Amino acid sequence: MLYKSKLTLVAIIFSFTSAFSQDAANYSASKEQINNSKNLFTDLSISINYGITKFNGDISQYPFFAAEQKELGYQDSDFQERRFAFSFSLEKKIDKNFSISIENISGEFAGLRRPNEYKGNKIHVPYSNVSPGMPGYFDANSSGDKFVNSFNETDILLNFNINSTIARLTKKEMPENFSIIFKIGFGYNEFRSLRTDLYNDNYIYSFGYGELTKNESNDPVSESVMVMGTKLEYKFVEDLSLILDYTIRLSNSDKWDSSIMEGGQGRDRFSFLSFGLAYDLGAVNTTKD
């Protein structure tokens, strides 16, 4: 009887030990998963920006200011070069000064050029044997042109915080909640561009549209781009920052305005001036703790 009791006690102790070991293993695995999740979000942030685009190329009236054309007979509203875009960015810090980011931007940019601005230039007129009033006809001596480009672009960027450089040059410490960041990288841009007569909206040329029509084709046109810019970040609470961003994107072609003009601007470019918010995903770790 005593022997059986000892066996029973040993069996109970063994069962309890096995269960405890299993719970400890499960706890360790769960803790490791939580730590991995924390490591994933450490030094990671997202930002959302909205702002104004300005094109600079063959079809642009002014280099720095947005033009507009009023009193157009074919539409009620004025034609505006000023257009808008929206961007989303995911950024990962490498160290105190460097970070890498993936940014997606989509929206429009546009341009116009009046006939007096074409004097002395060879105008890009792809369809030279077209009768007046027909799609493709354009007389640069008496008329101007305009275009609208709708695009979607994804960029890979290297960001450099120049606070320490400024502090070293000025011998004054920068505020810890304020950063000046220079960024450079490259991207892939998909777009559709429609060029029409400024005064009667007649079709002149396009990319991403059916030939001699204003109907979009099935596939947009793609280009590689160079990206460079500067942004200011002001952290007003622990995990949120205000952003002022100015970025220039330079195309590897002359197609964005549907005008490939000899003696013109050459490679097209557009700027994006935007405001936004950045959220530090590392704050998720603090919340979980």
N, C-alpha and C positions, 0 to 999 in steps of 0.2 A: 504493500500500500504506500509506504514511504517512498519507495523507488518510483512508483507511478507519479506521485506528487512532484518529485524532483524533475521528472521528464516533462510534466506539464508546465512547470515553472520555467524550465529552459526554453520550451517552445514559445511561451508567451513573451519572454525576453527577446528571443530571436525575431519574432514577428514585429515587436515594437521597434527594435533596432533597424529592421529593414524599412519599415514605414518612415521612420525619422530620417534615414539616409536618403530615401526617395524625395521626401519633402525638401530636404536641404539641397539636393541636386536641382529640383525644380526651381527653388528660390534663387540659386546661383545662376541658372540659365535665364530666369526672368530678369534678374538684376543686370546681367550682361547685355540682354536685349535693350533694356532701358538706357544703359550707358552708351551702346552703339547708336541708339536714337539721338541721344544728346550730342554725341560726336558729329552726327550727320548735320545737325542744325548749328553747331558752333561756328561763329564767324560767317554765317550765311544771312543774306538780306534780300528782300524783294523791293522793287520800286515801281511806281506807276506815274507817268508824266503825260501832260497834255499841253500842246503849244502850237506855235505858228511856223509855217514853212515859208522860205523865200528862195526862189530859183534864180540861178545865174548861168546864162548860156546864150545861144544865138537869139532866142526869142525872149528877151527881157528888156524892158524899157530903161530901168535904172539899176545900177549895180548893188545898191544897198537898201533902197526904199521900194515898197510895193506900189505898183501903179494900178489904176482903174480906168475903165472906159464907160462913160455914161451915155444915156439917151440912145440905146440900141433898139432899132426897130423890130428885131426878131425875138426879143425877150423883154420882160417887164423889169427885171433887175439889172443892175450894172454888172459888168464883168470885172471881177476882182482877181488880182494876182495873189492876194493874201489868202492862204488856205490853211487847213489845220491837220494835225496828225496826233496819234496816240501811241505811246510806247510802254513796254513792260520789260523789266530787267531783273535778272537773277545774278547776284554777285557773291563771290566767295573770296574772303581775305586770305592772302598767303602769309603776310606778316604785317607789321605796323604800317608800312609804306606802300605795299603792292597788293593788288587784288586782280582777279580775272572775272569777267562777266559775260553773260549771253543776253543780248537785247533784241527784242522784236519791235519793229515800228511799222505802222500802217497808216495810210491817209492819202492826201493829195498835195500836189504843188502845181502851180500854173504860171503862165507868162503871157505877155502881149508885147507887140512891137509895132509902132506906127510907121508909116511910109518914110517920113523924114529921117528916121534912124537908119535906114538901109542905104543911104547915099554912099557911094564908093565901095559897096560890098557886092560880091557875087551871090545872088540869092539862090537858095535851094528850091528849085521848081521841078519836081520829078516828072510831072506830066506836062510837057511843053507844047504838045499839039492838041490841046483841048479847047473847045469853043467856049466863049464867055458864058457863064451861068451853069456850066456843066461841072459835075464833081471832078476835082483835080485841077480846075482852072485857078490861076492866081497871077495877078498883075501887081508886082511889088512897087511899080512907079506910082500907082494911084491908090493902093490899098495896103493895109497892114494885116497882120495875122496874130493868132493866139493859139494856145494849146492848154489842155488839162491832162495831167498825168495822175493816175491812181496807182498806188504801189503797196507792196508788202515786202519787208526786208528783215533779215536776221543777221546779226553781227556777233563777232567774237572780239572782245576788247581786253586790253591790258590797261589797268588803271594805276596811276602813280600819285600818291598823296605828297604834295610838295610843301607841306607845312614845315617840316624839318629843314628843308632847303631855304625857305624864306626866313626862318628863325636864325639860321646860321649866317645869312647875308645881312639881316637887319639887327642881329644880336638882341632880338626881343622874342620872348616866347609867344606862340600863337595860342589862342583860347582852345581848351581841350574839346569843347563842343562845336567847334567850327573848323571845317576842312576845305582846302582848295585842291582839286583833283584834276590832273591832266589824263586824258585817255586817248588811245590810238589802237587801231585794229583794222579788220577787213570784214566784208559782208557779202551777202548774196541777195540781190534785189530783183523782184519780179514786178513788172509794170505793164500798163496799157496807156498809150499816149495818142491823143487825137488832136490834130492841128487843123484849124479852120480859119476862114477869112474873118478878120476882126469886125468888119462892117456889115456883112451879110450872112455870116455863119456857113458859107459854102465849104465843103470838104476840100482839103488840100493834100494831106498825107497823114499816115498813122502807123503805129506799131501796136500789135495786139488787137487789131480790128480787121474786118473783111476789106479787101481791096476796093477802093472808091465807095465805101459805105461807112456809116456811123454805127454799124452793128459789131458788137464785140465778137472776136473769134474764140474758138474753144480754148486756145492756149495763150497765156501771157508771154511776154518777152522777158528774158533774164539777162542780168549783167552782174559782174563782180564790181565791188566798190571798195574804196579806201575811206576810212573813218578817222576823224580826229576832232577833239573838242576839249572843253573844260566844264567842270561843274562845281558848284558851291554847295556844301552840305552844312546845315545848322541843326544840331540835335537839341530839340526843345523839351523833350522828355526822355526817359531812359531808353526807350526802344523805338522812338519815332523821330524822323529828321525831315526838315524841309529841304527841297532841292531846287536850285536854279541851274539849268543846263543849256549850254550852247554848243552844238555839234555841227560840223560840216561833213557832207558825204560827197565824194568825188567819184564819178562814174569812169569806167575804163573805155567809154565810147562817147559818141555825140548824138545819141538816139533819144534821150529823155524828152526832148521837145519836138520830136519828129522833124527836125531840121538839121541836115548835115551840110553846113555852109562853109565854103572855102574862105579863109580869112576871118572867120568868126571867132567865137570863144574857145573852140576846140572841145576838150572834154567837159561835159556838163557837170554841174554840181548844185546842191541845194543845202541850205542851212535850216536847222531846227532849233528854235528858241522855246524852251518849255519850263513849266513849273510842275513840281510833283511832291510825292511823299515816299519815304523809304521806311520800311519796317524791319527791325532786327529780329530774325527768326530765333536767335539765341534766347530771346525772352521767353520762348515756349519752354525751354529747360527750367527757367526760374519758376514759371507757373506750375510746372509739374512737380518741382521740389516742394 
